[in-house]
Amino acid sequence: MVLSPFKARTQKPSAEVDVEVLGDASKGHVRSKEERSLVFRLDCFLMTFGCISQIIKYLDQQNISQAYVSGMKEDLNLNGNELNFFSTYFSIGYCIMLIPSQVIMTYVRPSLWLPGLEIVWGVLTGLVATSSNASQIYALRTFIGLAESSAWPGMMTLFMHWYTPTELAKRMGFYHSCQAIGGMMANALQTAMHEGLDGAQGLAGWRWMFIINAIITVVFAFAGFVCIPDYPNKPNPMAFWFSKADAQLAMDRLSRNNRTEPSPVNWVSAKRTFSNWVVYFITILYIATVLASWGYAYFSLFLKSLENPDGTPRWDVSMINAIPIGGGAIQVAFVWIWAWLSDWLRTRWVLIVAQAVIGLIPCIIMSIWNVPLGAKYFSYFISYVCLGTAPLIFAWISDLIPQDPEQRALVVGVSIALYYAISSWSQVLIWPAVEAPHYRVGWQSSIALWVLVIMMTVLLRYIDVKWMLPQRLVFKEQKEQEAAAMADEPSLEKEKDAEDYSANVQDMKDLK
């Protein structure tokens, strides 16, 4: 179903049904004991595996920055923008595989596909420890990106199939916050490697980090074979914690919230997706929010550049890795806060705009640059506050197109793939490592992007309320009428049988 604003009714919905903007057909629904048990087990298995996997994934993804400032630069004679190119090659692999992976996951069980790729990227991560030059790392990072591309969007798509609108943003936010936890662990682990294992068995501390990451990744990946329940209509037979009754209950939850059961992506669903303006609008909005907040990623380079009056480094390697952990803690806390407020207040757009406004503050301060050093520290730390837009955008997608799971999967894939396609070259131009800590256009470009985010979010809210919401109401009325007709069908048959019986009795009397 293509949600075209030009085909929808134009009456403005009343305030009492405005909650339907979120597609929350379960408002007022009291969850049964069985439903609460299902959600609890989904949290224990699907969410727990997803979150730990995301922590490990981000640990594997981000450790390159920690390694760079912890001895890799000197050991491999890296003197230019190699750190940027490490991210560039990773992004190339990521964007190439992401959309195909989203499609493959509708044909291959997620419980086989996602853990299998995790094992692959774990092995590749370990091989980075054997690298002797930048070219080898470029190749490995490309294949790591290929393997990791399924994890985040794949799990986000699964959440849309299993959780209702009042449950979804909290789970997405908690899952998304695990990126920050992984980043914090990368800093802490690199600090521990540098202090405890540097030189052990003749290996530098940064090499030990990749080895330990690989072992953790490969061992944990096997849990996914039983923890991921696949889809409500095609459950994982190896998920011992999931029963046939759970599958039926999950399908009932989909129906109650105007969702349709997932099916494989094909040419028809692809054509439906790319003929709809939603995929392009959301893609631009998502890319703008992520690129706008990217300045925080170079906090370590800022710390490494600081010097004492005598020219000695202000911070040693351990502190350079440890200080950004505070920023990661801020990110975790606020991603949870934004997500919880989103489900509680039943709104997405207000909180996206709020984050954009907050994001403008550090961009303006750092664009001025000639400010006290404390203001620069403040700017980097407050940048972590506005890193919770992605869960809200994708939760909003689930609300905007609840009846088209194939389109949702493709929109998520396209958005993330194009972001990585753009970031693979834009970061080198906008945030070149050789310009650290003062970037010519980095913070100014973020100002423009945050303004774009505010404008697009407000516009999408207007379009949703003006045109898309009435379509969802029509669809809901049709489903309710169909359900009522099916419920009345037995009684209608009984009435017909009774009429036939009366007619037969009358015929018998006439014959007599």
C-alpha positions as CSV (number, residue, x, y, z in Angstrom):
1,M,0.0,0.0,0.0
2,V,1.6,3.2,-1.1
3,L,0.8,6.0,1.2
4,S,0.4,8.9,-1.2
5,P,-0.8,12.1,0.4
6,F,-2.7,13.0,-2.8
7,K,-5.0,9.9,-2.5
8,A,-5.9,10.4,1.1
9,R,-8.8,12.1,2.7
10,T,-8.0,15.6,3.9
11,Q,-10.2,16.1,7.0
12,K,-8.3,16.9,10.1
13,P,-8.5,14.2,12.8
14,S,-9.9,15.1,16.1
15,A,-7.6,15.5,19.1
16,E,-9.0,12.3,20.7
17,V,-7.7,10.1,17.9
18,D,-4.4,12.0,17.5
19,V,-2.7,9.0,19.2
20,E,-3.3,7.2,16.0
21,V,-0.4,9.1,14.5
22,L,1.6,6.5,16.3
23,G,-0.6,3.7,15.1
24,D,-1.3,2.8,18.7
25,A,-4.5,0.7,18.2
26,S,-3.8,-0.9,21.6
27,K,-4.5,2.2,23.7
28,G,-6.5,1.0,26.7
29,H,-5.7,-2.7,25.9
30,V,-4.9,-4.6,29.1
31,R,-2.2,-7.1,28.5
32,S,-3.0,-10.7,29.6
33,K,-0.6,-12.8,31.7
34,E,0.4,-14.7,28.6
35,E,1.2,-11.5,26.7
36,R,3.3,-10.1,29.5
37,S,5.1,-13.4,29.6
38,L,5.8,-13.2,25.9
39,V,7.1,-9.6,26.0
40,F,9.3,-10.6,29.0
41,R,10.8,-13.5,27.2
42,L,11.4,-11.4,24.0
43,D,13.3,-9.0,26.2
44,C,15.3,-11.7,27.8
45,F,16.3,-13.5,24.6
46,L,15.8,-11.2,21.5
47,M,16.7,-8.0,23.3
48,T,19.5,-9.3,25.4
49,F,21.2,-11.0,22.4
50,G,20.7,-7.9,20.3
51,C,22.1,-5.6,22.9
52,I,25.2,-7.7,23.8
53,S,25.8,-8.3,20.1
54,Q,25.6,-4.5,19.4
55,I,28.0,-3.8,22.2
56,I,30.5,-6.3,20.7
57,K,29.9,-5.0,17.2
58,Y,30.6,-1.4,18.2
59,L,33.6,-2.5,20.2
60,D,34.9,-4.2,17.1
61,Q,33.9,-1.2,14.9
62,Q,35.3,1.6,17.1
63,N,38.5,0.0,18.4
64,I,40.4,1.3,15.4
65,S,40.2,4.9,16.8
66,Q,41.4,3.8,20.2
67,A,44.2,1.7,18.6
68,Y,45.3,4.7,16.5
69,V,45.9,6.9,19.5
70,S,47.4,4.0,21.6
71,G,50.4,3.0,19.5
72,M,49.1,1.9,16.1
73,K,50.0,5.2,14.5
74,E,53.7,5.0,15.6
75,D,54.0,1.2,15.0
76,L,52.7,1.3,11.5
77,N,54.2,4.7,10.6
78,L,50.8,6.3,9.9
79,N,51.3,10.0,9.2
80,G,48.3,11.2,7.1
81,N,44.6,10.7,7.1
82,E,44.8,6.9,7.5
83,L,42.4,7.0,10.4
84,N,39.8,8.6,8.1
85,F,40.4,6.0,5.4
86,F,40.0,3.2,7.9
87,S,36.4,4.5,8.4
88,T,36.1,5.1,4.6
89,Y,36.9,1.5,3.6
90,F,34.6,0.1,6.4
91,S,31.8,2.4,5.2
92,I,32.3,1.2,1.6
93,G,31.8,-2.5,2.6
94,Y,28.9,-1.6,4.9
95,C,26.9,0.3,2.2
96,I,27.5,-2.3,-0.5
97,M,26.0,-5.2,1.5
98,L,23.4,-3.5,3.6
99,I,20.4,-3.4,1.3
100,P,21.1,-6.9,-0.1
101,S,21.3,-8.1,3.5
102,Q,17.9,-6.7,4.3
103,V,16.4,-8.5,1.4
104,I,18.3,-11.8,2.1
105,M,17.0,-11.7,5.7
106,T,13.4,-12.0,4.4
107,Y,14.4,-15.3,2.7
108,V,17.0,-16.7,5.1
109,R,16.2,-17.1,8.8
110,P,17.6,-14.2,10.8
111,S,18.6,-16.7,13.4
112,L,21.1,-18.2,10.9
113,W,22.0,-15.1,8.9
114,L,22.8,-12.6,11.7
115,P,24.9,-14.9,14.0
116,G,26.7,-16.4,10.9
117,L,27.9,-13.0,9.8
118,E,28.9,-12.1,13.4
119,I,31.3,-15.1,13.4
120,V,32.7,-13.9,10.1
121,W,33.4,-10.3,11.3
122,G,34.8,-11.7,14.6
123,V,37.5,-13.7,12.7
124,L,38.3,-10.7,10.5
125,T,38.6,-8.4,13.5
126,G,41.2,-10.8,15.0
127,L,43.2,-10.6,11.7
128,V,43.7,-6.9,12.2
129,A,46.1,-7.7,15.0
130,T,48.5,-9.3,12.4
131,S,48.6,-6.2,10.1
132,S,51.9,-4.6,9.3
133,N,50.7,-1.7,7.2
134,A,47.7,0.5,6.4
135,S,46.8,-1.3,3.1
136,Q,46.2,-4.6,4.9
137,I,43.9,-2.8,7.4
138,Y,42.0,-1.2,4.5
139,A,41.2,-4.6,3.0
140,L,40.2,-6.1,6.3
141,R,38.0,-3.1,7.2
142,T,36.2,-3.4,3.9
143,F,35.2,-7.0,4.6
144,I,34.4,-6.3,8.2
145,G,32.0,-3.6,6.9
146,L,30.4,-6.2,4.6
147,A,29.8,-8.6,7.5
148,E,28.7,-6.1,10.0
149,S,26.2,-4.3,7.7
150,S,23.3,-6.7,8.7
151,A,23.5,-6.4,12.5
152,W,22.0,-3.0,13.4
153,P,19.4,-2.6,10.7
154,G,18.5,-6.3,10.8
155,M,17.8,-6.2,14.5
156,M,15.9,-2.9,14.3
157,T,13.7,-4.4,11.6
158,L,13.0,-7.5,13.8
159,F,11.9,-5.2,16.7
160,M,9.3,-3.7,14.4
161,H,7.8,-7.1,13.9
162,W,7.7,-8.1,17.6
163,Y,6.9,-4.9,19.6
164,T,3.9,-2.7,19.7
165,P,4.0,1.1,19.3
166,T,4.0,1.7,23.0
167,E,6.9,-0.8,23.5
168,L,9.0,-0.1,20.4
169,A,10.9,3.2,20.9
170,K,12.1,2.1,24.4
171,R,13.5,-1.1,23.0
172,M,15.0,0.6,20.0
173,G,16.5,3.3,22.2
174,F,18.0,0.7,24.7
175,Y,19.4,-1.2,21.7
176,H,20.8,1.9,20.1
177,S,22.4,3.0,23.4
178,C,24.5,-0.1,23.3
179,Q,26.7,1.6,20.6
180,A,27.8,4.0,23.3
181,I,28.3,1.2,25.8
182,G,30.5,-0.5,23.2
183,G,32.4,2.7,22.7
184,M,32.9,3.1,26.4
185,M,34.1,-0.5,26.6
186,A,36.5,0.1,23.7
187,N,38.1,3.0,25.6
188,A,38.3,1.1,28.8
189,L,39.6,-2.1,27.2
190,Q,42.2,-0.2,25.2
191,T,43.3,1.4,28.4
192,A,43.6,-2.0,30.1
193,M,45.4,-3.5,27.1
194,H,47.9,-0.6,27.1
195,E,48.6,-0.8,30.8
196,G,48.4,-4.6,31.3
197,L,49.3,-6.4,28.1
198,D,51.5,-4.0,26.2
199,G,54.5,-6.1,25.2
200,A,53.1,-9.4,26.3
201,Q,54.2,-12.3,24.0
202,G,55.9,-9.6,22.0
203,L,52.7,-7.9,21.0
204,A,51.7,-4.3,21.4
205,G,48.7,-3.5,23.6
206,W,46.6,-2.3,20.6
207,R,47.1,-5.7,18.9
208,W,45.9,-7.6,22.0
209,M,42.7,-5.5,21.8
210,F,41.8,-7.0,18.4
211,I,42.6,-10.5,19.5
212,I,40.4,-10.3,22.6
213,N,37.6,-8.6,20.7
214,A,37.7,-11.5,18.1
215,I,37.4,-14.2,20.8
216,I,34.5,-12.5,22.5
217,T,32.7,-12.0,19.2
218,V,33.0,-15.5,17.9
219,V,32.1,-17.2,21.2
220,F,29.0,-15.1,21.8
221,A,27.7,-15.3,18.2
222,F,26.6,-18.9,18.7
223,A,23.9,-17.8,21.2
224,G,22.0,-16.1,18.3
225,F,21.1,-19.4,16.8
226,V,18.6,-20.0,19.7
227,C,17.9,-16.5,21.0
228,I,16.6,-14.9,17.8
229,P,12.9,-15.9,17.3
230,D,12.9,-15.0,13.5
231,Y,9.4,-13.8,12.5
232,P,5.9,-14.2,14.2
233,N,4.6,-16.1,11.2
234,K,7.7,-18.2,10.7
235,P,9.2,-18.8,14.2
236,N,12.7,-20.2,14.8
237,P,12.4,-24.0,15.5
238,M,15.6,-23.9,17.6
239,A,14.2,-21.2,19.9
240,F,13.4,-23.4,22.8
241,W,11.8,-20.6,24.8
242,F,9.2,-19.8,22.1
243,S,6.0,-21.9,21.7
244,K,3.2,-22.2,19.1
245,A,0.9,-20.3,21.4
246,D,3.5,-17.5,21.5
247,A,3.4,-17.4,17.7
248,Q,-0.3,-17.0,17.6
249,L,-0.3,-14.4,20.4
250,A,2.4,-12.5,18.4
251,M,0.3,-12.5,15.3
252,D,-2.7,-11.2,17.4
253,R,-0.5,-8.4,18.6
254,L,0.4,-7.5,15.0
255,S,-3.3,-7.5,14.0
256,R,-4.4,-5.4,17.0
257,N,-1.9,-2.7,16.0
258,N,-2.8,-2.6,12.3
259,R,0.4,-4.4,11.3
260,T,0.5,-7.1,8.7
261,E,2.7,-10.2,8.9
262,P,6.1,-10.0,7.2
263,S,6.8,-11.6,3.9
264,P,9.8,-11.8,1.5
265,V,10.8,-8.7,-0.3
266,N,10.2,-9.0,-4.1
267,W,10.0,-6.8,-7.2
268,V,6.5,-5.7,-6.3
269,S,7.3,-4.6,-2.8
270,A,10.5,-2.9,-4.1
271,K,8.6,-1.0,-6.7
272,R,6.0,0.0,-4.1
273,T,8.8,1.3,-1.9
274,F,10.7,3.3,-4.4
275,S,7.6,4.8,-5.9
276,N,6.7,6.2,-2.5
277,W,8.1,9.5,-1.4
278,V,8.5,8.2,2.2
279,V,11.7,6.3,1.5
280,Y,13.5,9.4,0.1
281,F,12.2,11.7,2.8
282,I,13.2,9.4,5.7
283,T,16.6,8.7,4.1
284,I,17.5,12.3,3.9
285,L,16.2,13.0,7.4
286,Y,18.2,10.1,8.9
287,I,21.4,10.9,7.0
288,A,21.2,14.6,8.1
289,T,20.7,13.7,11.8
290,V,23.7,11.3,11.9
291,L,26.1,13.5,9.9
292,A,25.1,16.6,12.0
293,S,26.2,15.0,15.2
294,W,29.4,13.5,14.0
295,G,31.8,16.0,15.6
296,Y,31.7,14.0,18.9
297,A,33.6,11.2,17.2
298,Y,36.8,13.2,17.1
299,F,36.9,13.9,20.9
300,S,40.0,11.7,21.2
301,L,41.9,13.6,18.6
302,F,41.0,16.9,20.4
303,L,42.4,15.5,23.6
304,K,45.5,14.2,21.9
305,S,46.2,17.7,20.5
306,L,46.2,19.5,23.8
307,E,49.6,20.5,25.3
308,N,50.9,21.9,28.5
309,P,52.7,25.3,28.4
310,D,56.1,23.5,28.2
311,G,54.9,21.6,25.1
312,T,54.4,18.2,26.7
313,P,51.1,16.4,26.1
314,R,48.4,17.4,28.6
315,W,46.9,13.9,28.6
316,D,48.7,10.5,28.4
317,V,47.4,7.6,26.4
318,S,45.3,6.1,29.2
319,M,43.5,9.4,29.9
320,I,42.9,10.0,26.2
321,N,41.0,6.7,26.1
322,A,39.3,7.2,29.5
323,I,37.9,10.7,29.3
324,P,35.5,10.0,26.4
325,I,33.9,7.3,28.5
326,G,32.1,10.1,30.3
327,G,30.6,11.2,27.0
328,G,29.5,7.7,26.3
329,A,27.7,7.6,29.7
330,I,25.9,10.8,28.8
331,Q,24.9,9.2,25.5
332,V,23.5,6.1,27.1
333,A,21.5,8.0,29.6
334,F,20.0,10.4,27.1
335,V,19.2,7.8,24.5
336,W,17.2,6.0,27.2
337,I,15.5,9.3,28.2
338,W,14.5,10.2,24.7
339,A,13.2,6.8,23.9
340,W,11.2,6.5,27.1
341,L,9.7,9.9,26.7
342,S,8.8,9.0,23.1
343,D,6.7,6.0,24.1
344,W,5.3,7.7,27.2
345,L,4.3,10.9,25.5
346,R,3.4,9.0,22.3
347,T,5.4,11.4,20.1
348,R,8.5,11.2,18.0
349,W,8.8,14.5,16.2
350,V,9.0,16.8,19.2
351,L,11.9,14.9,20.7
352,I,13.8,14.8,17.4
353,V,13.4,18.6,17.1
354,A,14.6,19.0,20.8
355,Q,17.8,17.1,20.0
356,A,18.4,19.1,16.9
357,V,18.1,22.4,19.0
358,I,20.5,21.0,21.6
359,G,22.9,19.9,18.8
360,L,23.2,23.4,17.5
361,I,24.8,24.6,20.8
362,P,28.2,22.8,20.5
363,C,28.3,23.5,16.8
364,I,28.0,27.2,17.3
365,I,30.6,27.3,20.1
366,M,33.1,25.3,18.2
367,S,32.5,27.3,15.0
368,I,33.5,30.4,17.0
369,W,36.6,28.4,18.3
370,N,38.2,31.3,20.2
371,V,36.5,30.4,23.4
372,P,37.8,29.2,26.8
373,L,39.1,25.6,26.9
374,G,36.3,24.7,29.3
375,A,33.7,25.7,26.6
376,K,35.3,23.3,24.2
377,Y,35.1,20.4,26.7
378,F,31.5,21.4,27.3
379,S,30.8,21.3,23.6
380,Y,32.1,17.8,23.1
381,F,30.3,16.4,26.1
382,I,26.9,18.0,25.2
383,S,27.3,16.6,21.7
384,Y,26.5,13.2,23.2
385,V,23.1,14.4,24.4
386,C,21.7,14.5,20.9
387,L,22.7,11.1,19.6
388,G,19.2,9.5,20.2
389,T,17.5,10.5,16.9
390,A,17.9,7.2,15.1
391,P,15.6,5.1,17.3
392,L,12.9,7.7,17.1
393,I,13.1,8.0,13.4
394,F,12.8,4.3,12.8
395,A,10.0,4.0,15.4
396,W,8.3,6.7,13.6
397,I,8.6,4.7,10.3
398,S,6.8,1.8,12.0
399,D,4.0,4.2,12.9
400,L,3.8,5.8,9.4
401,I,3.6,2.6,7.4
402,P,2.3,0.0,9.8
403,Q,0.7,-2.2,7.0
404,D,3.9,-2.7,4.9
405,P,6.7,-4.5,6.7
406,E,8.6,-5.1,3.4
407,Q,8.7,-1.4,2.8
408,R,9.8,-0.7,6.3
409,A,12.7,-3.1,5.9
410,L,13.8,-1.5,2.6
411,V,13.5,2.1,4.0
412,V,15.7,1.1,7.0
413,G,18.2,-0.5,4.6
414,V,18.3,2.4,2.1
415,S,18.6,5.0,4.8
416,I,21.6,3.4,6.5
417,A,23.3,2.3,3.2
418,L,23.2,5.8,1.8
419,Y,24.4,7.2,5.0
420,Y,27.5,5.0,4.9
421,A,27.9,5.7,1.2
422,I,28.0,9.4,1.9
423,S,30.1,9.2,5.1
424,S,32.7,7.1,3.3
425,W,34.0,10.2,1.5
426,S,32.4,13.1,3.3
427,Q,34.2,12.6,6.6
428,V,37.6,12.8,4.9
429,L,36.6,16.2,3.4
430,I,34.7,17.6,6.4
431,W,36.6,16.2,9.4
432,P,40.1,15.5,8.1
433,A,42.4,14.2,10.9
434,V,45.2,16.4,9.7
435,E,43.1,19.5,10.6
436,A,42.4,18.3,14.2
437,P,41.5,19.8,16.5
438,H,40.2,22.9,14.5
439,Y,38.2,22.0,11.5
440,R,37.6,24.5,8.7
441,V,34.0,23.5,7.8
442,G,33.1,20.6,10.1
443,W,31.1,22.4,12.8
444,Q,29.6,24.9,10.3
445,S,28.3,22.0,8.2
446,S,26.7,20.5,11.3
447,I,24.8,23.7,11.9
448,A,23.3,23.6,8.4
449,L,22.4,19.9,8.8
450,W,20.7,20.5,12.2
451,V,18.6,23.3,10.7
452,L,17.6,20.9,7.9
453,V,16.6,18.3,10.4
454,I,14.3,20.7,12.2
455,M,12.6,21.8,9.0
456,M,12.1,18.3,7.7
457,T,10.8,16.9,11.0
458,V,8.2,19.6,11.3
459,L,7.2,19.1,7.6
460,L,6.8,15.4,8.1
461,R,4.7,15.9,11.1
462,Y,2.4,18.2,9.1
463,I,2.2,15.7,6.2
464,D,1.4,12.9,8.6
465,V,-1.4,14.6,10.4
466,K,-2.8,16.2,7.3
467,W,-2.8,13.3,4.9
468,M,-1.3,10.0,6.2
469,L,-3.3,9.7,9.4
470,P,-6.7,9.7,7.7
471,Q,-5.5,6.8,5.5
472,R,-4.5,4.7,8.6
473,L,-7.9,5.5,10.1
474,V,-9.7,4.2,6.9
475,F,-7.6,1.1,7.0
476,K,-8.4,0.5,10.6
477,E,-12.1,0.9,10.0
478,Q,-11.9,-1.6,7.2
479,K,-10.1,-4.1,9.3
480,E,-12.7,-3.6,12.1
481,Q,-15.6,-4.1,9.7
482,E,-14.0,-7.2,8.3
483,A,-13.5,-8.6,11.8
484,A,-17.0,-7.8,12.8
485,A,-18.4,-9.4,9.6
486,M,-16.4,-12.6,10.4
487,A,-17.6,-12.6,14.0
488,D,-21.2,-12.2,12.8
489,E,-21.0,-14.9,10.1
490,P,-21.9,-17.8,12.3
491,S,-25.0,-16.1,13.7
492,L,-26.1,-15.2,10.1
493,E,-25.7,-18.8,9.1
494,K,-27.8,-19.8,12.1
495,E,-30.5,-17.3,11.1
496,K,-30.5,-18.7,7.5
497,D,-30.8,-22.2,8.8
498,A,-33.7,-21.2,11.0
499,E,-35.5,-19.6,8.1
500,D,-34.9,-22.7,5.9
501,Y,-36.3,-24.9,8.7
502,S,-39.4,-22.7,9.1
503,A,-40.0,-22.8,5.3
504,N,-39.7,-26.6,5.3
505,V,-42.2,-26.9,8.1
506,Q,-44.7,-24.7,6.3
507,D,-44.3,-26.8,3.1
508,M,-45.1,-29.9,5.1
509,K,-48.2,-28.3,6.5
510,D,-49.3,-27.3,3.1
511,L,-48.9,-30.8,1.7
512,K,-51.0,-32.2,4.5
